Amino acid sequence: MIAGWIIAIVISVALQAVSMLLRPKAKSARDASVKELEAPTADRAKPVGVVFGRVIVKDPNVLWFGDKSSRTYQVKA
């Protein structure tokens, strides 16, 4: 009974290690592009755009927008 739990834990750790090795690498941060962003506005008269697929919305109409910053993390690889 306990051997079954140990085998399950070993298999789950092995699968976790394989998934970490196969995941795609993160792209580098672009500090200049973050600073170029304009703050979105919230206006009742503006229509709310509906987006299908991958597009760049140049003039968003939103209620809240988070912090415009980027962070650089160092990861041992």
C-alpha positions in Angstrom: 0.0 0.0 0.0 2.8 2.4 0.9 4.8 1.3 -2.0 2.0 2.4 -4.4 2.2 6.0 -2.9 6.0 6.1 -3.2 5.8 4.9 -6.9 3.1 7.6 -7.6 5.3 10.3 -6.0 8.4 9.2 -8.0 6.4 9.2 -11.2 4.9 12.7 -10.6 8.3 14.2 -9.8 9.8 12.6 -13.0 6.9 14.0 -15.1 7.4 17.4 -13.5 11.1 17.4 -14.4 10.3 16.4 -18.0 7.7 19.2 -18.3 10.1 21.8 -17.0 12.7 20.7 -19.6 10.3 20.8 -22.5 8.6 24.1 -21.8 9.4 27.0 -24.1 12.0 29.6 -23.0 10.7 33.0 -22.0 11.3 36.0 -24.4 13.4 38.9 -23.2 11.6 41.9 -21.8 11.4 45.1 -23.9 11.8 48.1 -21.7 11.4 50.7 -24.5 8.1 49.2 -25.7 6.6 49.4 -22.2 7.5 53.1 -21.9 5.9 53.8 -25.3 2.5 52.6 -24.2 -0.2 55.3 -23.8 -2.5 55.2 -20.9 -6.0 53.9 -21.9 -9.1 56.0 -21.2 -12.5 55.3 -19.9 -15.2 57.3 -21.7 -18.9 56.5 -21.9 -19.2 58.0 -25.4 -16.5 55.8 -26.9 -17.6 52.3 -28.2 -16.0 49.3 -26.6 -14.1 47.3 -29.2 -14.6 43.6 -29.7 -11.4 41.8 -30.6 -11.2 38.5 -32.5 -7.8 36.9 -32.8 -4.5 38.6 -32.3 -4.6 42.4 -33.0 -3.1 45.5 -31.6 -5.6 47.9 -30.0 -4.2 51.4 -30.4 -6.9 53.3 -28.4 -8.4 51.0 -25.7 -11.5 52.0 -23.6 -11.0 50.3 -20.2 -12.0 50.9 -16.6 -8.7 50.1 -15.0 -5.1 49.7 -16.2 -2.3 48.2 -14.1 1.2 49.4 -13.5 3.2 50.2 -16.7 6.5 48.7 -15.8 8.7 45.8 -16.5 10.8 43.7 -14.2 13.9 41.8 -15.0 14.5 38.5 -13.3 17.7 36.5 -13.3 17.2 32.7 -13.5 19.8 30.1 -13.2 19.7 27.9 -16.3 
